[in-house]
Amino acid sequence: MQIDRPLLYAPQRWEWGGLDARFSTAAPADELVTNIHLAGFVGQRIVLCRDERYGWFLPGGTREPGESIGECVARELAEEAGARLTGELRWIGAHHCVSDRPAPYRPHQPHPEKAWLWCSADVEIVGDPSNPDDGEQVVEVRLAEVAEAQALLGAQTDWMPDLIALAVESRD
């Protein structure tokens, strides 16, 4: 466990997905990465999305069959934030997960082990979220100062402020 970020590095149970998760800065194998989320920076502010079901979140989501990490990030940014990458994608870390479900979430995904990758990059807002029918329905996109992003995301997930701190550090 990392002493300076004990909530982020603590073992977690994600009941909604039947997952035991543990954060690490060790790179997961590409074939284990099922989900990618991005701390997108516009200057010093972070792009946050809000939907009516889950509240505030970082844009990102589930990889489609044959999709690269970069392709997934680009698609999810457009769908959820109306944004596009303007800088290099920087890897922050990953939640290494083990599922107790009998089958993967989607047939093309690895099972029972998988990884959720967390990245950061410079982005720009170029339009409205495309909000596809099978995705989150984003009702607000906000460019938040770091402290505001930590507060909004931390209200739902206690380790998220630490992840945002790592995203900021990844820019140095």
Phi and psi in degrees as a GROMACS rama.xvg file:
@    title "Ramachandran Plot"
@    xaxis  label "Phi"
@    yaxis  label "Psi"
@TYPE xy
-80.541  124.923  GLN-2
-64.9463  -36.4869  ILE-3
-78.7237  -11.6495  ASP-4
-142.012  60.9707  ARG-5
-62.9626  -32.4416  PRO-6
-69.1902  -38.3657  LEU-7
-68.1182  -41.8372  LEU-8
-87.8287  -6.15932  TYR-9
-69.6656  146.601  ALA-10
-58.289  141.548  PRO-11
-128.035  152.965  GLN-12
-118.971  117.377  ARG-13
-101.897  89.4618  TRP-14
-57.9843  -38.4305  GLU-15
-56.6584  -26.6315  TRP-16
-116.343  3.8441  GLY-17
62.7029  37.8377  GLY-18
-117.796  137.646  LEU-19
-98.6509  125.11  ASP-20
-127.297  146.906  ALA-21
-142.591  126.602  ARG-22
-78.8161  144.113  PHE-23
-152.989  153.627  SER-24
-91.1627  1.6159  THR-25
-73.7914  133.399  ALA-26
-69.2588  130.787  ALA-27
-79.7593  157.216  PRO-28
-63.4563  138.949  ALA-29
-51.4732  -40.6352  ASP-30
-69.23  -12.7603  GLU-31
-90.2712  -14.5172  LEU-32
-76.5218  112.39  VAL-33
-104.163  -24.3184  THR-34
-137.712  142.967  ASN-35
-132.977  132.205  ILE-36
-128.058  150.279  HIS-37
-128.947  130.43  LEU-38
-88.5935  97.7468  ALA-39
-89.8105  128.264  GLY-40
-105.908  131.548  PHE-41
-115.455  100.317  VAL-42
65.2631  -124.215  GLY-43
-97.3534  1.64142  GLN-44
-99.9449  155.867  ARG-45
-111.532  136.763  ILE-46
-77.6188  121.472  VAL-47
-118.297  147.285  LEU-48
-119.716  150.987  CYS-49
-133.629  132.326  ARG-50
-121.173  165.589  ASP-51
-74.1008  -21.3107  GLU-52
-84.9731  -45.7107  ARG-53
-108.372  -12.7125  TYR-54
83.5133  -146.229  GLY-55
-79.8239  141.314  TRP-56
-156.223  163.047  PHE-57
-84.1446  139.388  LEU-58
-60.1887  144.965  PRO-59
152.808  178.055  GLY-60
172.624  -156.539  GLY-61
-83.298  133.653  THR-62
-68.2708  139.611  ARG-63
-87.509  162.076  GLU-64
-55.8742  130.783  PRO-65
74.6144  3.12949  GLY-66
-84.5354  134.632  GLU-67
-77.0705  167.649  SER-68
-60.4397  -46.4302  ILE-69
-61.9604  -40.3198  GLY-70
-65.5076  -39.8542  GLU-71
-63.4441  -46.3636  CYS-72
-60.0718  -46.1789  VAL-73
-60.5488  -44.8704  ALA-74
-64.8813  -47.6173  ARG-75
-65.0297  -38.0963  GLU-76
-59.7216  -44.8531  LEU-77
-65.95  -44.4081  ALA-78
-65.8359  -43.7498  GLU-79
-100.122  -25.5145  GLU-80
-125.399  -6.55827  ALA-81
61.9617  34.9001  GLY-82
-122.7  167.271  ALA-83
-141.095  154.646  ARG-84
-67.4055  139.27  LEU-85
-123.442  -3.9747  THR-86
-140.592  179.996  GLY-87
-67.5665  137.533  GLU-88
-75.6433  122.909  LEU-89
-112.046  127.125  ARG-90
-79.6803  132.812  TRP-91
-99.6534  -48.5655  ILE-92
172.89  -171.235  GLY-93
-150.778  149.843  ALA-94
-91.9272  116.359  HIS-95
-87.057  123.915  HIS-96
-123.032  150.528  CYS-97
-129.052  126.3  VAL-98
-93.1999  144.437  SER-99
-104.029  9.80464  ASP-100
-77.7578  154.096  ARG-101
-72.2903  -18.1654  PRO-102
-145.67  159.774  ALA-103
-66.7682  159.407  PRO-104
-57.0494  -42.3721  TYR-105
-130.719  146.888  ARG-106
-57.3601  -29.0068  PRO-107
-81.808  -5.59213  HIS-108
-87.5593  152.542  GLN-109
-67.6357  157.106  PRO-110
-158.009  138.768  HIS-111
-87.5284  -10.7912  PRO-112
-88.449  143.925  GLU-113
-159.768  174.913  LYS-114
-140.987  142.708  ALA-115
-105.165  116.313  TRP-116
-92.2515  137.814  LEU-117
-115.684  127.948  TRP-118
-130.953  170.07  CYS-119
-138.421  157.114  SER-120
-170.308  160.09  ALA-121
-80.1321  138.975  ASP-122
-138.082  171.205  VAL-123
-137.002  146.668  GLU-124
-83.3853  125.04  ILE-125
-117.585  -5.36985  VAL-126
177.961  -161.885  GLY-127
-86.9852  155.349  ASP-128
-58.7143  142.919  PRO-129
-78.2643  -19.233  SER-130
43.9398  63.8496  ASN-131
-61.7874  153.099  PRO-132
-56.9004  -31.7055  ASP-133
-92.6003  11.4486  ASP-134
-119.751  -178.057  GLY-135
-60.7953  145.817  GLU-136
-100.885  94.4114  GLN-137
-72.9566  128.394  VAL-138
-107.414  -11.1636  VAL-139
-156.554  137.86  GLU-140
-118.419  130.04  VAL-141
-129.878  138.102  ARG-142
-94.7125  107.003  LEU-143
-106.849  141.39  ALA-144
-61.1128  157.286  GLU-145
-54.4586  -48.4142  VAL-146
-62.3701  -38.499  ALA-147
-67.4906  -41.5548  GLU-148
-60.5768  -43.9772  ALA-149
-62.0613  -40.6535  GLN-150
-68.3983  -46.6379  ALA-151
-65.4871  -45.0681  LEU-152
-73.9416  -36.2481  LEU-153
-69.1334  -21.5127  GLY-154
-65.6011  -22.9945  ALA-155
-105.72  -31.9034  GLN-156
-138.329  112.781  THR-157
-63.6573  -21.4628  ASP-158
-90.107  -10.2053  TRP-159
-63.0153  -36.4384  MET-160
-57.2677  -37.063  PRO-161
-66.5457  -37.9532  ASP-162
-64.7995  -40.4095  LEU-163
-63.7956  -39.3271  ILE-164
-60.4723  -41.339  ALA-165
-63.4602  -38.6313  LEU-166
-61.9553  -43.4232  ALA-167
-62.3456  -45.7061  VAL-168
-61.6932  -32.1961  GLU-169
-66.8542  -14.9263  SER-170
-84.6491  -16.1537  ARG-171
